[in-house]
Amino acid sequence: MGFSEKIPLFVLPFAIFPGELIALHVYEPRYKALVEHVLSKGSQAGSFGITLVQDGKLEAIGCSVMIERVLERYDDGRFDIQVRGMIRYILRMYDGASADFPQGTVDYFEDLELKADHSLRDKAVSLHIKLVELASEQTHTPTFGADDRASFALAHSAGFDAPQRQKFLEMRSERERLSYLIEHYRRVIPVIQDRHDIKERVTLNGHIRTFKEQKF
C-alpha cells in the first residue's frame, strides 16, 4: 500500500486506466470549481481522482489523473480538458458537501507483482491487433518496453463496457489482466468476424437480406 491523501474527486460513469489519455467536457458548477482549483496549483500538484459510479453506487477503486492540456476555456466557465490516468487508489472516505467540489481520502496502491509475462503479453497483443483490424479495418501494432504494463495500454481500446473497465482496474496482477484480455478477445473476435462475414455475403448476393445485429 502507498501513501494516503485527500484529493478532489470527479465522479463519472467511466473508469480511467493508468496511462490512458481522455478528454473531458466540464460543465457542472462543482466540477468547474474543481478544475479551477486544480489548475491554480500548477502542473506539479494539479491532480484529481476519477471514480466510477454505476447504479447509484460509488466504486471503491479509482484512478488519479493529471491535467495535461486545457483544450478550451469557455466564457461561461466550462472547460474542455485532456487528462492522463496516473495511479490507482482505494477510496476510504467520500466528502461531497464540505467544499465547493467533491473530495475523497484515498490510499494509493500498485500491483502485488511486477514481473512481466512476455508469453501472455505476446498472445494478448496478437489478438488485440486482430480485434482492431476487424473492428476498424485498420492495422495498429502496439509496441512496449520490456517492463511496461501492456495490459492497461491494450485495454484502452479493447471495447470494454463500464463494469468490465472497473473490474480490470481493480486487478492487482499484470498476469491476471493479460489473461482477462485474452479471454475477452477470444470471446468477441468471433462475433465481429461473423458480422464481417454477413456483410460480405449480403454484398455478394443479388439482393439484400435483413440480418439481426449482434451485440457484444
Sequence and secondary structure as in RCSB ss.txt:
>XXXX:A:sequence
MGFSEKIPLFVLPFAIFPGELIALHVYEPRYKALVEHVLSKGSQAGSFGITLVQDGKLEAIGCSVMIERVLERYD
DGRFDIQVRGMIRYILRMYDGASADFPQGTVDYFEDLELKADHSLRDKAVSLHIKLVELASEQTHTPTFGADDRA
SFALAHSAGFDAPQRQKFLEMRSERERLSYLIEHYRRVIPVIQDRHDIKERVTLNGHIRTFKEQKF
>XXXX:A:secstr
   EEEEEEEEES    TT EEEEEE SHHHHHHHHHHHHT TTT EEEEEEEETTEE SEEEEEEEEEEEEE T
TS EEEEEEEEEEEEEEEEESSSSSS EEEEEE   SB    HHHHHHHHHHHHHHHHHHHS        TT  H
HHHHHTTS   HHHHHHHHH  BHHHHHHHHHHHHHHHHHHHHHHHHHHHHHHHSSS         
